[in-house]
């Protein structure tokens, strides 16, 4: 089923009220574990702290074209949830006596690319791919440590990410259905190129942490291809669409 923007707005608002991380538990990560995951932990924390202004600008233009003003509010709540992840990871980094990263090559590259991106379609497919990689990463990070606090932070993020991908897949579906046959084919080619680039950038930037969590290169690629083709398959489905969605409500 394709849910309305109002549904997603309310979902994110409610989800932000849930407190799944027990901050009374002190961090307990050893130097060996820290050495394997600290770089990636800092890099992903930095990436979760974006203010999302370029995404919101694209969402506003898209909302005007589709007559769906509530979509902007849903995206705002989505961004707030991502910022919650960044805040929790940052708080953990502070708690273990480390400094937060101020820059990272992957984050810098992504920020430069999105600065020029005005397309809601490109935003959405990019977020789907990055969120899919985040699912694999946070599961690996969870499995790479025995620190209860860090594991609970990862679990909280993983629960959120599942809904993030559903939210983005549904929006991607609505965008994709507006295309003709040939534009759909060209779009799938573009999505695949983006997927290939992001896939390898994430692996080579964070392979040490993935391996620490038991995810080798072949397994990372397998999981990512499964997630990507699940999205592609979803785009070609004819799910039950409530009337108020078709009406642009």
Steps between C-alpha positions, in 0.01 A plus 500: 500500500611854425443717806415868501741775601280562804552140610878534477505836672307355793715187503825695530354733762393205713826315447698797628321469834633146554807465720675175413852589620575472873758770567542388860707211363867607483698437179718190510709471187853365506796646312504214248132542413540877491791474260291303253190718495586851623579655161175377346301586812620860477441520125143371518427727795608797291283388213192476724525866606399673176244780528332367186436840344572383144276196545224724636536737205452209260206373708329841483528511120372143477209576736391792283508288183305213657260703716621327817610773747505261796787314334733786599398456863559124477850562362568746782411232755714248310797738524439547873519124545831486312631782719398298806729224377784749465435639847504153659818396320663831590404460863656154499823628343515768770436239770799287394728804508547542126464807282228514239610517138480841337554372148507174306567444132183301446282752677668789315442332165137430575439856618656646183288278278175576679573874487434487126217247513158657451317181402274327751541182297880501534474595864264214571693224324826622652351498849364149442845371404676677788237387753537143373876524556428645845295194588791273417748728676312538829433128516873439451583766760257335741666162448854642517472607864385361832426847637132493607457875453639507148299192407179663623576813295549282193175312566310826532641622167425170327136514610471851359680421175253227408223762494722755328550268205127422487424875499748567221397194296139616504597847380721346233204293386280808456774674301573194286136445406486840329757392242449346159656169400823639353556748783454216748771300321741795497424574863582143604834535324572821694397338828738212430791735434432683827470171683830374360685817600356528852540127560875506441559833674335369818687170491846645443443774754378270779616149418695475826186551709293271276754222537511555877128425500541187292399652167758433229501656155297224334239504777474880490447493125242222531298687762514825308396340169209332677384832646539686172311244295229490766451872436499448121246221538283724718500769229344253258230382735141618494440532875167594649487878499246678725270737314623802695853437371386482139303820555815677614376545857 
